[in-house]
């Protein structure tokens, strides 16, 4: 068995075991996730990603380990913007905190399947059409500037095409029925607001993947590195969501940091045929931007509170 196959097996077994423990054992019953619990799970998922990165280092070498770590940090940082959308969805539908983990659980499981499809298509396009890297690079730079200068807009889920299409063919109950996605009235089945929230989260993740996956492909086109870094980042989103929702005031300038990261990886794609930016430089830039944006956010918040 080759080192890469061994890592695939380790990855599959570890992820399956941790997902089962997190989603179906320790968090089987619906409950409101407290900040302390969420921070604990964030630490567990980050530690698992770092341990796996160490395994890549010893079995595949330093470059592959740095590619994984850079891809993982990019995915985690870009996912923060998507989590703000999740927060707005829950606030709009006034979903009780006790039911939110169930929606996120199934949203993450759906995202894992969709990411596999996106990554397969993305890697295939990169390998078949060398010039497509310029399109992805330009798209990321455009997205970065759009994100940096976009004004805050009022969230309106009624404009979501997935939700509008769903309501044309299915009945929707206006009330919650514990943490159920469907409920039966007089033999007629209706979807609950929890399912509507899940559909919106899944559709927003598709849009998010259009930015995040090209960003990781700027670092490497190795399907193993792209997929594993994506999945480790996604599986930590559920806990990260409750951390961010409990610490909203600390992330004032994080969106600018995210746009700067997108701009950097976009430029990296655009110049890749003329100059290959070393992976160590990419990791330093991405990590530095992320830390700097958090530090500035904290300092600004402290000054504002005086």
N, C-alpha and C positions, 0 to 999 in steps of 0.2 A: 504493500500500500504506500503510495507516495505521500509526501508531507502535505500537499494541498488537499488530497482526499481525506487524510486524517483530520485536517482542520475543518473540513466540511462536516465530517461526522461529529467532531467535538462541538462545533457551532450548533448543529441541529439538535443534538441531545441536550446541550446546556440551555439553549433558548426554549425548547419545548418544556423542559423541567421547570425553568424559572417562570415561564408564562403560566403554566398550570398552577404553580404554587401561588403566584401573585394574583391571578385573575379568578381562579376557581376553587382555591382552598382558603387562603388568608382573607380574601376579600369576596367571598362567596355571597354573603348577605349584604344588602344595600345599606350603606351607612355614610354619613358625612365624613369626608377625609379631613383630618386636622393637619395643620401646618407641620407639626412635629413628625407625624406619620409620613407625610409626603416627602419631607426632607430625608427621612430614613431610607425610603425607597429610591429616591434620586441617588443617594450615596451608593446604594447596592447596585443599581444599574450602571452607574459610572464606573464603579470598581470592577464590575464584570467586563465592561468594554475595555478597560485598561489591562486586565488580566489576559483577555483574548488578544489584545495588541502585543503583549509580551510573548504570547505563544507564536504569533506571526513573526515576531522578531527572531526567535530562536529557530523557527522551522522554515521561514521563507526569506529572512534577511532584513537588514535595516531599512532599505528603501521601501519595501512593501509595508513594513510596520509604520513608517512615517506617512505613507499614503493613506493607510487605514485611519490613523490618528487625525490627519488633516481632514479627511472626508467626514469623520465622525463629528469633529468640532464644527465644520461647516453646516452639517445637517442639524445639529443641536441649536446652533445660533440662528439659522434661518427658520427653524420650527417655532421660535418664540413669537414671531409675527403671526403665524398661523394660530397659535394658542390664544392670542388676543381676540381673534375671530370666534374661537370656541366660546370664550367668555361672553362675548356679545350675544351669541346664539342662546346660551343658557339664560342670560338676563332677559332677552326678548321674550322667550317662552316661559319665563319665571319657573324654571325647572328647580325643584327642591334640591338642596345640596346632597341629600341622601341618595337621590336617583342619578346624579351626574356621573358617578364612577361606572355605572352599568352602560350608559351611553358611550362613554369613552372607551370602555373595554371592547365593545363590538366595533366601534369606529377604528380602533387600532388593528384589530384582526382583519378588517376589510382593507385597511391601508397596506398591510403586509402583502396581501395578494396583488393589489394594484401596483405596488412598487416593483414586484417581480416582473410584471408585464411591461411597465415603463422602462425598467433597466434593460430588459432583453431587447426591446425596440431601439432604445437609445444607443446601446453598445453596437447593435447591428448596423445602425445608420452611420456611426462614426467609422466603422471598419469598411463599410461598403462605399461611402462617399466622403473622401478626405476633406473636401471643401465645406462640408456642413458645419465644421467647427467654427467657421467665420459667422455663420447664421446664428448659432447658439451663443457665440461670444457677443455679437451685436445685441441679441435679445436680452442677455443678462445685463449689459451696460445700460440699455434702454430701461429695463425694469428697475435697476438701481436708482437712476435719476427720477423715475416716476415715483418710486417709494419715498425717496428723500424729500421731494417737493409736493407730495400729495397732501391735500388738506383732509382733516378728519371729516368723514362723511357719516351721516346717520345710517345705521344698519337697517336694511329693509329686506327680510327674507322672502317677502312676497314676490320680489323680482327674480328670485332664483328659478331658472328654467326647470330644474329637477323637481322642485316642490310644486310648481305650477302644473307640470305634466302629471305628477302623482295624484294631485287633487282632481284631475279630470277623470280618472279611472277608479279611484278608491274613496271610500267614506273615511272621514276624519272626525274623531270624537273631540269635543272641546275640553274634556276633563281628563285628569290623570286617574289611573287605576293602579295604584301602587307603582311598581317599577316595570309594568307590562308594556310591550310594544303594540299588542293587539288586544281588543276586548270584544265580546259578543253581546249583542242586544237583540233579543227575540229572534235568534238564529242568524242575525246579520253581523258580520265582522266589520269592525272599524279600527283604523289606526289611531293610536294615542299621540299626543304631542311629543312623547319621547321618541317615537319612530321618525317624526318630522325632523326633530333635532338631529337624529342620527343621519338622516339623508343629507341634511345641510352640511354636517361635519364631513361626511364622505366626499361630497361634491367639492367642498373647499379644499380638501386634501389633494384631490386631483389637480386643482389649479396650482396649489403649492408645489406639487411634484414637478410641474413644468418649469419651475425656477430651480428647485433644489437639486434635482438629478443632473441637469446640465452643469450645475456648479461643481458637483463631485466628478463628473466626467472630464472637467478641466484639469483635475488632479491625476486621474487614472482612468483607463478604459478596461481595466481588469474586472470582469464581472464579479469575481469572488470578493474583491476589496470593496467595490461599489455597493454590492448587495448587503454584505455583512455590516458595513459601516452605517448604511441606511437603516437596517433592522434594529441594530443596537440603539440608534438614536430614536427611532419610532417607539420602541418598547419603553423608553424612559419618559415619553411624552405625557403619559397618564399622570405620573407623579409630579412631573415638572409643571403641569397645568395647575395643580392645587398649590404649588409653591408660588407661582406667579400670581394667581388670583388672590393669594394672601399677602403679596408684597408688591402690589401694583405701583406704589409710589416710587419704587427704586429703579424703574426702567424707563425714565423719561427720554433719555438719549440713545436707548438701545436700538431704536428703529434706524437712526442715522448710522449706527455701527453696522447694522445688517446691510444697509444699502451700500456702504463702503466695501464690505466683503463681497457682495454681488458684483460691484464694479471691478474689483481687483481680479476676481476669477474670470470675468468677462474679458478684461484686457489680456489676461494670461492666455486665453484661447485665441484672441486676435493676433498675438505676436508669437504663437507657439511654433510656427514654421520658420520664423526668423531668429528667435531666441527662446530657449527652453529655461524657464525660471526654475531653479533648483527646488526640490520638494521641501528642503529645510527652510528656505526663504518663504515659501508659501505657507508653511505651518506657522512660522514666526509672525508673518503679516496677519494671518487670520486670527490667531490667538491674541496677538497684540491689540488689534482693533476691537475685539470682543471685550477684553479686560479694560481697555481705555474707555470705551463707551459706558461700561458699568460703573467704573470709578468716577467719571464725570457726572453720571446720573446721581450717584450717592452724594457727591460733594455739592452739587447744585441743590439737591433736596435739603441738605443740612443748612446751607446758606439761606434757603427760602424759609426755613423754619425758625430762623433767629429773629 
